[in-house]
Amino acid sequence: MASAWQKNSHSGSAAQECVEVARAEDRVVALRDSKDPDGPMIVVGGAQWRALLTSLKDR
C-alpha cells in the first residue's frame, strides 16, 4: 500500500521511539511505529496531514 517509509531526520539510527511516514495510494499518508513495521498503521488524507503539520509548526 505505502511507498518507501521515511523516518524523521532527527531520529538517528539508534532512536528507540520513531514514527515512519509514507505516501500511500489515493493521496493519503500512512504512519507507523518503526519498532513494529508489520503492526498497525494510521492512514490520513492529504488535507488532514497538512493540517497536522501546520499545527505542529505553529507550536
Residue pairs with C-beta under 8 A, 6 or more apart in sequence:
1 24
1 25
1 30
2 22
2 23
2 24
2 30
2 41
3 22
3 23
3 24
4 22
5 20
5 21
5 22
5 32
5 34
5 37
6 20
6 21
6 22
7 15
7 18
7 19
7 20
7 34
8 18
8 19
11 18
11 34
15 34
16 35
17 35
18 33
18 34
18 35
19 31
19 32
19 33
19 34
20 31
20 32
20 33
20 34
20 37
21 29
21 30
21 31
22 29
22 30
23 29
23 30
24 30
24 43
27 45
27 46
28 43
28 44
28 45
28 46
28 49
29 43
29 44
29 45
29 46
29 49
30 41
30 42
30 43
31 41
31 42
31 43
31 44
32 39
32 40
32 41
32 42
33 39
44 52
